[in-house]
Amino acid sequence: MSLPHVFGAEALATTSVLKISQDYQLPTREVEIVDDPYAIFIPWQYTSSAHLLAQILQNGIKARISAETIVNYGHTYLPGTLVITRDDNKALPDFDLKVIALAERYGHSIFSTPTGLSSGGPDLGSNKLSLINIPKILVLGDEGVRSNNFGATWHYFEKVLEYPISIVRVDELRSIDLDRYNILVMPSGNYPQLTEGMLKKMSDWVSGGGKLIAIGGALQKLEGESGFSWVKYSSAEEKQKAEDQQKEEEKKLINRTYGDRIRSSISDEIPGAIIRNKMDDSHPLAYGFPDYYFSLKTGSEVYQLQKDTWNVITVGKDPLVLGFAGKNIKNKLEGSVSYAVANKGRGTVIYMVDDPLFRGFWENGKFLFSNAIFMVDN
């Protein structure tokens, strides 16, 4: 049951035996190239799209992202589509040949157009197409960062994207020049050595235009800190409600028997389950996705919807749960946020309650993380 959700694939379950009349044919990539193209379109569909983009940027080719649907030269391109124009790449007269060769190497569909005038949506010279900033990425590691989570993050950049990053110990934040980077990644951890001064430095850097991506346990370190909007409860009323529920649960435990200790404790646990989330598919974090997302939840931390924040991926009422989730934690999950984006000054903080790169196998999570790197705040 979990495999389709790992890859974000549509699937149907049946109790009947299916008779296959012919061999399945794998879909082939689409290629439509005109002579001397005005622009090249690359649909944003999978992690392979991000891999291709990473290689395009490393080859000195400029690319843009469409924030709206474009209809051009007989094709419809959804938000998130990469648009690479000749005008942006005047210094590279053979830019189209390089992009075509890269797309062929990585097996990705590619289209082109002889005109910048669109029959629907923005023209290709519109400000609705934002130029992609070249990511200069710093990842925190060493003490205070969980080794498995750090390893999955490193693997994503080095092996999946084949994109260079810098790695520093958390305590080096005191002296490092953050202005050399535009993205800072905090893999899941408890960050005991992250001081108020270091948090302020990070906060000021974000306000100045940086993008901070905080994952899993890192959120607890930012929770309630000055300069960050992240809180566990959205209001005093919600906090009081949660405390009252906790007291009621504690009362029920008073008369439990010794034999019930394991059964009663697992009501608050979620050792590993797949949760169906609602998704705001108009937000750049959701480009290439439908209006839902199956998240791998491996911890019991729950956060209410955040104020003055884009709650992009949230858990709705009575969510579909695959795997085990205790009764109490399942009730708490309803109406909670899984992934949120907060604008701060000229920068952005992306809060990820669930680690989309967990152990490097959740393929749809890698695509989501790619949106955080390339699509959000560009």
Residue, then its C-alpha position, 0 to 999 in steps of 0.5 A: m500500500s505504501l509504494p505508490h505514495v513513496f513515488g507520488a504515483e496514482a494507483l488503484a487497489t483491487t481484490s480481483v485478478l487482472k488479466i493483462s492482454q499486452d505488455y506494459q509500455l513505459p512512457t517515453r519522453e516527449v521532445e519537440i524542438v524548433d529551429d533557432p528557438y525563442a525559448i525552451f520549456i521544461p515541465w516541472q514534474y519529478t525530482s529528475s526535473a530538479h536534477l536537470l535544473a541543477q545541471i543547467l544552472q551549473n552550466g551557466i544557463k539562466a532559467r526562469i519559473s512561470a508562476e502562472t499557466i502558459v499556453n504557447y505554440g500549442h502547448t499548455y504549461l503549468p505553474g512551476t514550468l522552467v522557461i529558458t529564453r534566448d534573450d536571457n542567455k545572449a552570452l551563450p549562443d548555443f544555449d539551446l543545444k546545451v539544454i537539449a543535450l542535458a535533457e537527453r542525458y537525463g531522459h527528460s521531456i523538453f519543448s520549445t517555441p519560436t515566439g515569446l507571445s503566448s495565446g494564454g497566460p503571460d508572455l515570455g517577457s512578463n514579470k510573471l516569470s521570475l529568474i532563478n537565483i543560483p542556490k548557494i547552500l549551507v548545511l549544518g552538521d556535526e553535534g546536535v544534528r541527527s546523523n541519519n537526517f544529516g546523511a539523507t540531506w547530504h545524499y540528496f544534494e551530492k548524489v540526487l541533484e549532484y549539486p555542490i554545498s558547504i557544510v559547517r558545524v553548528d558552533e561555527l555559525r558564530s564566525i561564518d559569513l552567512d551573506r556568502y549563502n542564500i540558503l541555510v538548511m537545518p536538518s533534524g536535530n536538537y541543536p543544544q549549542l545554538t545560542e540566542g546570539m546565533l539565532k539572532k544572526m540567523s534571523d537577521w540574515v533571513s530578514g536580509g533576503g536569506k532562505l532558511i529551511a528548518i526540518g523536524g526536530a530543528l523546529q523545536k529550537l526555533e519555537g517561540e524564539s524572537g525573530f521567528s514566527w513558529v509556535k506550537y499553539s496558534s492562540a492562548e485558547e488553543k494552548q489552554k484547550a490542549e492543556d485541558q485535554q492533557k489533564e483529562e488523559e492523565k486522569k484516565l491513567i490514574n486507574r490503569t492496571y500494570g498490564d495496560r501500561i503498554r497499550s495506554s502509552i501507544s495511544d500518544e505515539i506514531p512510530g511511523a505512518i503515512i498521512r494524507n495531507k491537504m495541499d495548497d497547490s497554488h503555492p510554489l512549494a506545491y508546484g508539480f503536485p496535486d491538491y494532496y500530499f502523502s507525508l511520512k510522519t515518524g514523530s509525535e510533535v504536532y503544531q497548530l496552523q500558524k498565523d501570518t504564515w502560508n500553511v501550505i500542507t495541512v492535515g484535515k479532519d479524519p485523515l487517511v492514515l496508513g500504518f499505526a497512529g495512536k488514538n490520541i495523537k491521531n485526534k491531535l493531528e486533525g487541523s495541524v500543519s505539516y509544512a509552512v512558509a513564512n515571509k520575513g523581511r526580504g527572506t523566507v523561513i520554510y518549516m518542515v514538521d515531517d522530514p521529506l528526505f527521511r532515510g533518502f527513500w521517500e521519492n515524493g518527499k525529495f521532489l517537495f524538498s526540491n520545490a523548497i530549494f528552487m521554487v519558493d522565494n525565487 
